[in-house]
Amino acid sequence: MTLVYLLLALVLAYLIGSLSFAVIVSRVMGLSDPRSYGSGNPGATNVLRSGNKKAAALTLLLDAVKGLVPVLLVMQFGEPYGLDEDAAAWVGLAAFAGHVWPVFFRFAGGKGVATAAGVLLGLNVWLGLATLATWLIVAYFFRYSSLAALVAAVFAPFYHALIWRPSLVTLALMVMAGLLLWRHASNISKLLAGTESKIGQGKSSSAAPAGRPARRHPR
């Protein structure tokens, strides 16, 4: 019976993760579809290229929340159903997978940084804060958001194994880190070539002007 509850939790988490808030928020606020400009990535960074900081901030928050909520629900209410911290980690991974391959948006999703952060905070607030601190330190000194995300992703499972103990949670975090690295393949290439944009650098010329009527993604 525990397996049934776990499978149900995984499916629900995946569906929650599949809510692409970059697209949803942009539509609600009358902006262009983030998949149609800039990097084409449905995430907060690309929404920011529209020039609408409020939309970008809301996207960032909601993407983090959709990783946080499924994990917290399992952590708080899963015990009577045989779901423990290990199960919560894999449920978080399912939410992350939903963001990367959203069933509601033709499996074309984002890179998952904000959602991964929400998962980490839900599992262990100190683990989440340590990983966030790693991102901030790397971003401050090197000015590359993608590099900060890559380093933080690698360090998250390392922190968990070192400070707490190696477990299935660590394994789930390793899988999530691997997927995040894979989703940043193009950024890694740009970093190696020295062409990656730095934090605070001018907006891409391909950015969509704020307030442009929303365009539907080709079907």
N, C-alpha and C positions, 0 to 999 in steps of 0.2 A: 504493500500500500504506500510505503514511503516513496518508492520509485515513481508511482503514479503522481503523487503530489509534486515531486521534483520535476517531472516532465511538464506538468501543468504550469509550474512556476517558471520554468525555462521558456515555454511558449509565450506566456503572458509578458515576460520581461523582454523577449525578442520583439513582440508587437509594440510595446511601449517604446523601445529603442528605435523602432521603424518610423516613429513620428519625426520627420525631418523638419525641425523647427526653423531652419534657415529659409526653407521654402514657404512654410506656413506663415511665419511672421512677415516675410516679404509680401506675400499675397494680401494679408490682412491690412498691412500698412501702405499698400498701393505701390510697392517697389517692383523692379524687374526681378524675374526669376534668377537667383544667384547662380544657377547652372548655365546661364546664358551670357555671362561676362566674367572678366577677370580670369581666375584660375579655373572657373567652372565648378569649383568645389562647394557643395552646400554646407557651409560652416560659417561661424561668426566672423572669421578673418575676411572671407570673401564678401560677406554682407557689408562689412565696414567699407569696402571699396565703393559701395553705393553712395557713400557720404553721409549715411544716416547712422550716427553713433548709437542712438536709442535702439534701433532695430538690431544692431550688432550686439549690444549689451544684453538685450532680451533673449536673443538667440543663444548667446553664451550661457546665460543663466538656465534657460530651459533645457539645453543640451546636457548640462551638468545634472539638473534635477532628474532627468529621465534615467540617468545612471545611478543616482542616489536612492530614489524611491523604491525600486524593486529590491535592492539590497537591504535597505532599512526594514522593509516589510518582512522579509525572511528572518532578519536578525531579531526583530521584535516579536513576531508571531509564529515563527516556523517550528519552534520546539515541539509543540503538541503533535505536529505532523511529521516529526522525525527529521526536520531540516535544520542543520546547524550552520556554523560559520563556513565550513567547506562548501555546503550547498549554496550559501549566500554568494560566495565568490564566483561560482559557476553561473549563478543567476545574473550576477553583474556582467560576466563575460557575454552572456546571451543578449543583454541590453546593448552592450558595446557592439556586438555583431549586428544587431538590428540597425544601429546607426550607420555602420559601414555598408551593409546590404539591406536597405529598407524595403520590405515587401510592398509597401504602399507607394513607392516611388521607383519602381522598376529596378530595384536592387542597386541603384546608383546613389551611394551615400557619401558621407564626409570622412574625415580622417580619424575622428574619435577622441581628440585630446580632451575636450571638455567633459564628454561622457565618461571617459576613463577616470578623470579627476573625481567625478561624482561617485563612481564605484569605489574608489579608494577611500574617500571620506566616509562612505557608508559602512565599509568594512571595519575601518579603524581610523578615527579622526586624527590620531597622531601620525599614522602612516600617510594619510592624505596631506597633512600639513608639512611633513618632512619632504614629500615629493614636490609639493607646491614650492617650498623653499628652494629646492634644487632648481626648479624651473626659473625662479626669480633670480637666483645667483648667476646662472648661466646666461640668462637673457640680459641681465644688467652689464655683465663684463664683455659679452661677445655681440650683443645686439641682434641676435638671430633667434626669432621665435621658434623656428623649426628645429634648430640645434638644441634649444632649451627643452623642447618637447621630447626629442630623441634621447637626450641624456636622462631626463626625468623618468622616461619610460623604462630605460635600462636599470636605473637605480631602484625603482619601486619594488620589484621582487627581491632584489638584493637586501634592501632595508628590512623587508618582512622576514627573510630567512635569518638575517644577522641579529636583529633586535628581538624578534619573537621566536619562531622556530620554523624550520622547513616543513611544509605540509601541502595538502592539496590546494590550499589557498595560494601558496607560493607558485605552484604549477599553473594555476589559473592566471595569475599575474604575469607569469612568463609568456603564456600564450597570448595574452592581451598585448604585452610589450612587443612580441614578435609581429603581431598583426599591425600594430601602430608603426613599427619600423618599416614594414612592407608598404603601408599606405603613404609613407613619406619617401618612397624611392626617388621620385622626381626631385624632391627637396635635397636629398642626399647628393644627387648628381650635381645640382646647382651649387651646393656648398663646396664640393670638391673642385668645381670649375670656377668658383669665386664669383658666381653670378646671382646668388641668392639675395633677395631683398632684405635689408636690415629693418629693424623696428624703427619707425619714425621716418622711414624713407618716403619719398613722394609717392603718391598714389599711381597705380598703373594707368596707362593711357587707355586701356581697354575697359576701365571701370564704367559702370552704368551711372548716369547722373541721378542723384536723389530726386525722388518724386516722379520719375518717369513711370507711366502706367505699366502695370504688371503685364508681362507677356507669358503666355502659356508655353510650357515646355513642349516641343514637338512630340507628338504621339507616334 
